[in-house]
């Protein structure tokens, strides 16, 4: 049997191909593992309007109650959904910050609940949220998100309109994990 020798360049290309294939396999495995663990990364924006009622507490200190609702649009290959109706109730104090609750409702009526804190609905106000459960496909939801108010316009009667940008986060729901496992972990 004759010994076949390959040129050194060919061996180098073969090694490069093996390394490239291994890297692709590793990336695919990492993506599959990410989908199997149920985490959904997302980005987006929220356009909201509603009412803010403010009470002067003397000097420069004020407290406000905000009731906002509007459209949340999400992007990203593993986002939990495309569009949601976002609703939030929040109490803000110029000395202690803002705390509140939010509900996102998808096109099927499934909801995800969160606790929010940070800056109130003012330009540049940063808000962070923690998912604390949900209904339907978001039952048992956990995770977090954040956004910044790009602008907020208000009138003398307390009506406000605003847009939050830089919305990004990740969510995981027990029901989504089970559904992904049944469908072969497709995001």
HULIN-V424130 format. One record per pair of residues at least 6 apart in sequence whose ideal C-beta (glycine too) atoms are under 6 Angstrom apart, sorted by the first residue. I is the first residue (numbers start at 1). GAP is how many residues later the second one is. If there is no record, write none. Layout:
# HULIN-V424130
<<I | GAP> <I | GAP>>
This chain:
# HULIN-V424130
<<32 | 153> <35 | 145> <35 | 150> <35 | 152> <36 | 149> <38 | 134> <38 | 138> <38 | 139> <39 | 131> <39 | 133> <40 | 38> <40 | 40> <40 | 131> <41 | 35> <41 | 37> <41 | 129> <42 | 32> <42 | 34> <42 | 37> <43 | 32> <43 | 33> <43 | 125> <44 | 29> <44 | 30> <44 | 31> <44 | 123> <45 | 28> <45 | 120> <45 | 122> <46 | 26> <46 | 40> <46 | 118> <46 | 121> <47 | 23> <47 | 24> <47 | 116> <48 | 20> <48 | 22> <48 | 114> <49 | 21> <49 | 112> <50 | 17> <50 | 18> <50 | 19> <51 | 16> <51 | 107> <52 | 12> <52 | 14> <52 | 106> <52 | 108> <53 | 12> <53 | 105> <54 | 8> <54 | 10> <55 | 8> <56 | 6> <57 | 6> <61 | 33> <61 | 34> <62 | 32> <63 | 30> <64 | 28> <65 | 26> <66 | 24> <66 | 55> <67 | 22> <68 | 20> <69 | 18> <70 | 16> <72 | 12> <72 | 14> <72 | 32> <73 | 10> <78 | 109> <80 | 91> <81 | 25> <84 | 20> <84 | 22> <85 | 20> <86 | 18> <87 | 16> <88 | 12> <88 | 14> <89 | 11> <89 | 12> <90 | 8> <90 | 10> <91 | 8> <92 | 6> <92 | 28> <98 | 20> <98 | 22> <99 | 18> <100 | 16> <102 | 12> <102 | 14> <103 | 8> <103 | 10> <104 | 8> <105 | 6> <110 | 25> <110 | 26> <110 | 27> <110 | 28> <111 | 23> <111 | 24> <112 | 19> <112 | 22> <112 | 26> <112 | 29> <113 | 19> <113 | 20> <113 | 21> <114 | 15> <114 | 16> <114 | 17> <115 | 15> <115 | 17> <116 | 11> <116 | 13> <118 | 8> <118 | 9> <118 | 10> <119 | 6> <119 | 7> <121 | 28> <121 | 31> <121 | 41> <122 | 30> <123 | 26> <123 | 28> <123 | 29> <125 | 24> <126 | 22> <127 | 20> <128 | 18> <129 | 16> <130 | 14> <131 | 10> <131 | 11> <131 | 12> <131 | 40> <133 | 8> <134 | 7> <137 | 38> <137 | 39> <138 | 35> <139 | 36> <140 | 33> <140 | 34> <141 | 30> <141 | 32> <142 | 30> <143 | 27> <143 | 28> <143 | 29> <144 | 25> <145 | 24> <147 | 17> <147 | 19> <147 | 20> <148 | 18> <149 | 13> <149 | 15> <150 | 13> <150 | 15> <151 | 11> <151 | 12> <152 | 8> <152 | 10> <153 | 8> <154 | 6>>
